[in-house]
Amino acid sequence: MTANDRIFLVTGPARSGKSEWAEALATQSGQSVTYIATSSVDPADLDWQKRVELHRDRRPAHWHLREVPVALPEAILAATAQDCLLIDSLGTWLANLLEQDDATWQATVNALIESLRQTPATVVLVSEETGWGVVPAYPIGRLFRDRLGHLTRWVGTTAGAVYLVVAGYAVDVKQLGRGVGG
């Protein structure tokens, strides 16, 4: 995989400022921004509705919104060179596809990576860091954590910049660090 100066990955723990940093990057692009929400709002989940509203209230009114819970590679490929896509988040997208078997999941990831390589658009992706805590006690939790770790790593290898956001500060770890291979 090769680095792409139009692809940005923003990762970090919960409530660290990931989405705000991704929004700043999208704004700085100077392009027409489409916010791609990978979740759907469940009317019965009031807490989730509040979280979605916080994101919605922060975004400029002129940004476009698309809900894309599954067909992310297709949405990326449909963008033009004038577009900036802000995708929030890879963890939620993965959760929507968690029932896929390993072969299907790998094909899905390959399609995502290929779409990032091919798109002429600027793409800012947000991903959660879930592997910094204890090993989940249940198989589905371990599957989610492992798949998200691999997905974030693969996207990071494709991205031109990889920002780790912690305690409200963003650091480009790709610029400061060294790839570990694999």
C-alpha positions in Angstrom: 0.0 0.0 0.0 1.2 3.5 -0.8 0.6 6.7 1.1 -1.9 9.1 -0.3 -1.7 12.8 0.5 -5.5 13.1 0.2 -6.3 10.4 2.8 -6.2 11.3 6.5 -6.9 8.9 9.4 -7.8 10.3 12.8 -7.8 7.8 15.6 -7.8 7.8 19.4 -9.9 6.9 22.5 -13.4 7.9 23.3 -14.1 11.6 23.9 -10.5 12.6 22.9 -11.4 15.1 20.2 -11.1 12.8 17.2 -14.3 14.1 15.5 -13.4 17.7 16.1 -10.0 17.3 14.6 -11.4 15.4 11.6 -13.9 18.3 11.2 -11.1 20.8 11.3 -9.2 18.9 8.6 -12.3 18.7 6.4 -12.8 22.5 6.8 -9.1 23.2 6.0 -9.5 21.2 2.7 -11.5 24.1 1.3 -13.6 21.6 -0.6 -17.3 20.8 -0.5 -17.6 18.6 2.5 -19.9 15.5 2.7 -20.2 14.1 6.2 -20.6 10.3 5.9 -22.3 8.9 9.0 -21.8 5.2 9.3 -24.6 4.8 11.8 -28.3 5.1 11.7 -30.3 6.7 14.4 -32.4 4.3 16.4 -35.4 6.3 17.8 -35.4 4.0 20.9 -31.8 4.8 21.8 -32.0 8.3 23.4 -28.3 8.3 24.4 -27.2 7.6 20.8 -29.6 10.3 19.6 -27.9 12.8 22.0 -24.4 11.8 20.6 -25.6 12.2 17.0 -27.0 15.6 17.9 -23.7 16.8 19.4 -22.0 16.0 16.1 -24.8 17.5 14.1 -24.8 20.8 16.1 -21.0 21.2 15.6 -21.1 20.8 11.8 -21.5 23.7 9.5 -25.0 23.9 8.0 -23.6 23.9 4.4 -22.0 20.5 4.8 -23.9 17.6 3.1 -24.9 14.5 5.1 -25.1 11.0 3.9 -25.9 8.0 6.1 -23.8 5.1 4.8 -24.0 2.2 7.2 -22.6 -0.5 4.8 -21.8 0.7 1.3 -18.8 2.8 2.2 -16.4 1.8 -0.7 -19.2 2.7 -3.2 -19.7 6.1 -1.5 -16.0 6.8 -1.6 -15.8 5.9 -5.3 -18.7 8.2 -6.2 -16.9 11.3 -4.9 -15.1 13.7 -7.2 -11.9 15.7 -6.9 -13.9 18.7 -5.6 -15.2 16.7 -2.6 -13.9 16.1 0.9 -15.5 13.1 2.6 -15.5 13.0 6.4 -16.3 9.4 7.4 -17.2 9.0 11.1 -16.6 6.2 12.0 -14.8 3.0 10.9 -15.8 1.3 14.2 -19.5 1.9 13.6 -19.1 0.7 10.0 -17.4 -2.4 11.2 -20.1 -3.0 13.8 -22.7 -3.0 11.0 -20.7 -5.7 9.2 -19.6 -7.8 12.1 -21.6 -10.8 11.1 -19.5 -11.3 8.0 -17.3 -14.4 7.9 -13.5 -13.8 7.7 -13.3 -14.2 3.9 -16.2 -11.9 3.3 -14.8 -9.3 5.8 -11.4 -9.4 4.1 -13.0 -8.8 0.7 -14.9 -5.9 2.2 -11.7 -4.4 3.7 -9.9 -4.9 0.3 -12.8 -3.0 -1.4 -12.5 -0.2 1.1 -8.7 0.1 0.7 -9.0 0.0 -3.1 -11.7 2.7 -3.0 -9.3 4.9 -1.0 -6.5 4.3 -3.5 -8.8 5.2 -6.5 -10.8 8.1 -5.3 -9.8 11.6 -6.4 -11.5 13.1 -3.3 -10.0 14.1 -0.1 -11.0 11.6 2.6 -10.8 12.0 6.4 -11.6 8.9 8.3 -12.3 8.6 12.0 -11.5 5.4 13.8 -11.7 4.4 17.5 -8.9 2.8 19.4 -10.3 -0.1 21.3 -7.3 -2.3 21.9 -5.7 -0.3 24.8 -7.8 -2.0 27.5 -8.4 -5.5 28.7 -9.1 -8.4 26.3 -12.9 -8.6 26.0 -14.4 -11.5 27.8 -16.7 -12.5 25.0 -15.9 -13.8 21.5 -17.9 -11.0 19.7 -16.0 -8.3 21.6 -12.6 -9.9 20.7 -13.7 -10.2 17.1 -14.7 -6.5 17.0 -11.5 -5.3 18.7 -9.2 -7.4 16.5 -10.9 -6.5 13.3 -10.9 -2.8 14.1 -7.3 -2.9 15.0 -6.4 -4.5 11.7 -8.7 -2.2 9.8 -7.2 0.9 11.4 -3.7 -0.3 10.6 -4.5 -1.1 6.9 -6.2 2.3 6.5 -3.3 4.0 8.2 -0.8 2.4 5.8 -2.9 3.8 2.9 -3.2 7.3 4.5 -0.8 10.1 4.0 -1.3 11.3 7.5 -2.4 9.4 10.6 -3.4 11.5 13.6 -3.6 10.1 17.1 -5.8 12.4 19.2 -5.4 12.1 23.0 -6.8 14.5 25.6 -7.7 17.1 23.0 -4.3 17.0 21.2 -3.5 15.6 17.7 -0.2 14.2 16.7 0.7 12.9 13.2 2.2 9.6 14.2 3.0 8.7 10.6 5.3 11.8 10.4 6.9 11.1 13.8 6.9 7.3 13.9 8.1 4.4 11.9 6.0 1.6 10.3 6.3 -1.7 12.0 5.8 -3.8 8.8 3.3 -6.6 8.4 
